[in-house]
Amino acid sequence: MESIRWRKPSLKPIQTKPKLAMEAAEEELLSPSARLFHEPNFNVHVIAIMGSKSRINPQVIKEKLVHTLLKHPRFSSLQVVDEKKNGEMKWVRTMVDLDKHIVVPQVDEQNLQGSPDKFVENYIQNLSKTTLDKSKPLWDLHLLNVKTSDAEAVAVFRIHHSLGDGTSLISLLLACTRQTAHPDKIPTIPGNKKMPINSSEYTTKGLWQYFAKVWSFMRLFWNTIVDVLMFMATTMFLKDTSTPIKGKPGSEFNPRRFVYRTVSLDDLKLVKNALNMTINDVALGVTQAGLSVYLNRRFGEGRKNKGVTEKNNNLPKNIRLRSTLLVNLRPSTGIQALADMMEKDTEAKWGNWIGFVLLPFKIALRDDPLDYIREAKATIDRKKNSLEAIYTFSISELALRFFGIKTSSSISHRIITNTTMCFSNLVGPQEEI
């Protein structure tokens, strides 16, 4: 990796004029959420790792991007400081030189003799040590023709988070690719399965039906109030318990190592079907079990191992360990709709539309492994019956409007640092692309 020469740190936002061919294009101000991701304590990049079944031809990639990615204004615009509007930032269309965005490093074969997977991990870690050059659109694509255990070649897409959230970027991926079996069709994502309707629920009439609706509303109202209060407390003083997996203050600015694993869903589906739950229920339960076992081992270091049980273990009492969930506030079909809109070159609800949900983990050992999943399902069902994500998004927007960008970024930063981890997941295309 020492042989790879990196760019200097990014320049400050520049002032420029749009190209003559694009002077007629409307200059749009950055949204509040986009500006938020430029704050020093919340400057976030998105790194997407994609594997290919064949070696990547950089020239073909460049030719295709001209007709796909560059059609999107966010990926062909500079973020320019407008001094006439008190330093506000705006999007200004520009001509994109793909040679400055497509990076094809010369890989020394000797560096691959040990482990190609490790080489790719090291390469991506070094990307986290650099920032994107603000004198050009804030994205780049790194093409590594390195055969790993999962792919013949790897593409690493780095995008500044001000360009959009995960839902926007997945929709862009769908719009820029085609199904392998049907080259004229864009990929699709699986839709939500509708739960079977129990007709007996709709035959119940009268007073009982009225009370059921009132009770459901009261639960939703109460859960939302509690969750919003917990959110506010976390922004001010409420912190997670210090554990071996909680980062120390300032660790969020350290270089990152990105480790990924391909997991078969067959076992998860088996448990899901047996317990009549969802994949997310099982995945969260497995995560909760793994964290509990790991922390029990870490807290038990230096002690004699006499066996552990639910009632006899090394875990401290009342561990507070939470994850910040980043929730898409668009409709569930938003990814497919965005992809279709971009494919047809029409307006789409692009940008960062995400709310926070604070998800507590119950750190404890269970004699019955399925208890982890049952507890996880209860937690998820409780969170589903709340409007926490919508209200946390609204709180951040109000803080930005009335108190400024510094206060809003401080709220987001405190939420991330006062909890232990972040979770986010997105559905991908059903077909090979």
N, C-alpha and C positions, 0 to 999 in steps of 0.2 A: 504493500500500500504506500510505502514511502516514495515510490517512483511516480505516483499520481500527483500532479500539481493542481492545487485548488485555487479557486478565485479568491481575490481579496474580499474582506467584508463588504457588505452592500453599501451603496452610496445613499445619501439622504434623498428624500423625495425631491424630484427635480421639477422645475418649471419649464414647460415647453409648449409649442403650438402644434396642433394636429397637422398631419400631412394634407397637402392641397386636395388630394382626391377624397379626403374624408372631412373636409372643413364643414360640410353640410350636416354631418352627423351630430346628433344632439349630445351635449356634454351633460352627463348625469352625476349628481353628487353621490358619494359613497353613502350607503345606508349606515345608520348608527351601529348596527352589529358588525359591519365590515370595518368601521373605524376602530371598534373595540379591539379587534385582533391586531392592531398596530401599536397598541400600548406596550411599553417595555415589560410590564409584568404579565402580559397576556398575548405575547407575540407567538402565534401558533402556526405551524406548517402541517400539511397533510402529506403523508408519504404512502403511496400505493405500490404494492409489489405484485407484479403479474408475470406468470410463467408462460412460456411458449413451447409448443410441441416440435417446433423446428427453429433453426437459426434465424435471426432477425436481420433483414436487409434494411439498413438505415435509409437508403434512397427510396425504397417503396414506402416506408413510414412517412417520410417527408411529403411525398406526392399525395398520400391519402389525407394527411393532416390539413393540407391546404383546403380540401373540400369538406372537412368535417370540423375539427377543433377550431380552426381559425375563423369559421363562420360565426362562432359565438363571440359576442362583443367583449365579454370579460377576459377572454384569453387573447384578445388582440387590442387591448387598451392599457395605457399607462395610468397609474394612480398619481395624479398631479396635485400639488398644493396650490390652491387659489388664494393668493395674498389679498385679493379684493374682497374676499368673503371671510376675513378673519382666520385665514389658515385652513379653511375647509378643504377636504380632498375631493377630487372629482375624477370620473373616468374620461379619458381622452383617447379616441381611436388613433392607432398608429399602424405603420407598416411593420410586419413581423418578419424578422430574419431568422428562419428556422435553424440556420447553422449556429446561431447563438443560444438556441434552446435545446437542441438535440446534442447530447453528449455521448460520444462513443470512445471510452477510454481504451488505450492500448494495454492489454492484459499480458503480463509476463507469465508464461506457462509454468515457470518455476514456483510461482506463488500458489499454483493450483494443485501441486503435487500432494500436499497434505490433505486439504479438504476444500473443494469448491464451495460447499455450503458456508463454510466459515469465511471464505473470501468475500462472498456476497454480504454476509452479516457485517463484516468489517467495513466494506464499502459503504453500506447504508449508514453505519454508525458515523463514519466520517462526514456523511452528508449533514448529520445533525450538528456538526461543528461549524458549518457555514450557513450563510443566509442568502436569500435570493437578491439579485441585483435589481434595485428599484428603478434603474434607468431603462428597463424594458418590462414587458408584461411578466407578472410574478408566477412563473411556472417554468419547469424544465423537465426533460425526459432523458433518462440515462439508459442506454442500451448495452447490456452485458451479454455477449455471446459466450457464456460460461455454462457448461453442462453441470447441473446440480442433480441431487437425488430425485427431484420432482419435475424438472423441466430441462429442455435442450438449451434454452436461453432465458434470460430474465430482463424485464423492463421495470425500471423504478421511476415512477411519476411523482414529482415533488411539486406541490401547489400551496400557495399561501392561503390560509383559511379565510381571508377576506374575500376570496373569489366565490366561496360557497361552502355549504355543509356537505355531509356525507351523502344525503339524499340527492342533492343537486349533482354531485360528482358521479354517483352511480348512474343517474339518468343520462348524464353526458356520455358515460362509457357505453351505455346501451345505444344511444343515438349515433355514436361513432363506429360501431361495430355491426357485423351481420352474422346471422346464423350460418354455421359451417354447412349444414345440409340444405339451406335455402338462402343463397347469397343475396337475394333481393329483399329479405325480410329482416327487420331489426329484432334483437332478442326480446324475450318476454320474461316477466317475473311471475312467480306463483301468486294467485289471488288468495284472499282470506276465505277459508271454508266456512260456509254458513252453518251454524249449529242447528240441528233438527228442532223444529218447533213442537212443543208438547201442546196438543190441542186442549188438554184439560186445563191448562193455565188460562186459556181464553174463555172457558165456559164458566169460570168462577165469576160471579157478579155480586153486586150489592156492596155492603159495608166492608166485607173482608178485602175486596179488591182495592177499595179506597184506602184502607189502612196500610195495605202492602205498598202502595205507591208513596204514601206519606212516609212510611218507615224507610223506604229506599232513598227518598230525598234527604231525610234527616241524616242517614248514614253518610251519604255523599257530602253533605254540608259539614258534618262534624269531622270527617276524615280530612277534608280540604283545609278546614281551620287548623287542625292539629299539625298537618304537614307544612302549612305556610308558617306557623309559629316556629316549628323546628328549623325551617329554612332560615328565618330571620335570626334565630338564636345561633345558628351555625355561622352566619355572616359576622356575628358580633363576638361570641365567646365560646360557643360549644365546640370542643374538639374531640376527635377520636382518641381512644386509648393509645399510648405509645407502645408499639409492638415491633418485632423485628422486620415487618414488611412495610411499616410506615416510614416514608422518607423524612429526613431531617429538613429544617427550614433552609431554603435555598437550593435544595436538590432538584427542583423543577427546572433549574437553569443549566444543569449538567448535561453533557452529551448522552445520547440514548443508544442503547443496543436493542435492535428490533429482532426478536426471536419469534418465529412462526412455526406452527405444527399443523399438519393435515390430519384431521380426525375423522374416522368413519362414523357415520350417524346410525349405523345399523343397531348397535347396542343401545343407543339413546332411544331409538324408535321402539325397541323391544320393551324397555321400561315404560316408555310413554304409553304404549298401547295397553300394557298390563295394568297400569294404575289410572288409565283414562285421564291423562294429563297432556301437557304440551311439551314440545322440545325445549322451550325456554324454561319451563318448570324443572325439567330433568337437568338441564345444563347448569342452572343456578344451584340446584341441590348438590350436584357433583362438585361445583366450585366451593360451596359451603363446607362440604365434607373434606375436600383437599386442604382448605385453609385451616380447618380445625385440627386435622392430623398434623399438618406441618408446624403450626404454632405450638401444639402440645409437645412435639419433639424438640423445638427450639427452646421452649421454656424448661424442658427437662434435661438440658445439657448439663453434664456434671453430676447428675443424680443416678442412683442405681435403678436400673430398669426392672421393676417388679411386675410389669404388665399394667396395662391401663384399661379402665372400663368407664362407663358413663358416670359413675359416682366416685371413681378413684383415678385422677389424672393430674397432669402438671399445669393445667390452664388456670390462670387467675380468674377470680370471680368477676362477673359483670363487665366483660370486655365490650367496649363500644367500638364496633368496626363497621363502617358504612362505605358504600360505593356511590359515587355520583353518576347517575344514569343520564345520558344525553338523549333526549327524546325528540323525535321528529314531530312537529306540530301540524304537518300537512295531513290530508286524508290518507288512509292506508294505501290507496291506489296512486299516491302522488308520484312515485318513481316512474311508473309506466306512463302516466299522463305527461310528465315532464319530458320523457324520452320522445314520446309521440309529437309533442309540441316543437321540440328542437329539430326533429327530423323534418317537420313541415315548415321550419323557419318562422314560427309564430311566437308570440309572447308567452313566457312561462314564468311561474312564480319562483324565480331563481333567488339564491342568496342563503342566508343563515336563519332558519326558522326552527330553533331548538330551545327546549325548556329543560330545566333541571329537575330530577327526581332523586331524593336521597333514600337509598335502599339499604336497610340495616341487615347485617348478617348475624345469625345466632351462632357464635363460636362456642361449641361444646361437642363432646364426643357422645355418640349414640351407639348403643348396643345393636340396634336394628338399623342397618344402613339406609333402609327406605325412609326412616324418620327424617333424614336430611332433606329428602325430596318433598315429603309432606309439609315440612316447615317452610320450605322455599315456596311451595304453591300457595300456602296460606299468606305469606308475605306479599307475593305477586298479586293475588286476588284482592288483598287489602289496598294495594297501591293502584290497582285498576279502578277501584271505586273511590277515586279522588281526582280533583282537577288541579293537582299540584303543579304539573308541568306548565299548564296554561298560566297559572298565577305567578309562578317564578319567572317565566318569560316576561310577563307584564310588569313585575316589580323591577326587573332589570331595565326595561324600556322606560319606565317612569323615572327611575334613578338617573338614567342618561339624560332624559328631557329636562328635569328640574335641577339636577345637581352636577351635570357634566360628565364627560367621558372618564375622568379620573375616578370618580365615585363608582360609576358602573363597572369599570374594570377591576376596581378593588373588591367589589362584591363577588364577581366571578372568580377572582383569584383566591379570595378567602374560602369560598365554597370548595374549590379544588384542593387547597392546602389543608383545610381543617378536616377533610375526610381522608380515608386511606387510599382509595383507588378510584378509577373511572372505568365504567363499562359502556360499551356501545356496540351495536351490531346492525348489520344491514343485509337484506336479502339480495342474492345475486341472480343472474340470468339462469333460466331453466335449461337452455340449450348450450351446446358447445359453440364458442364464438371464435 
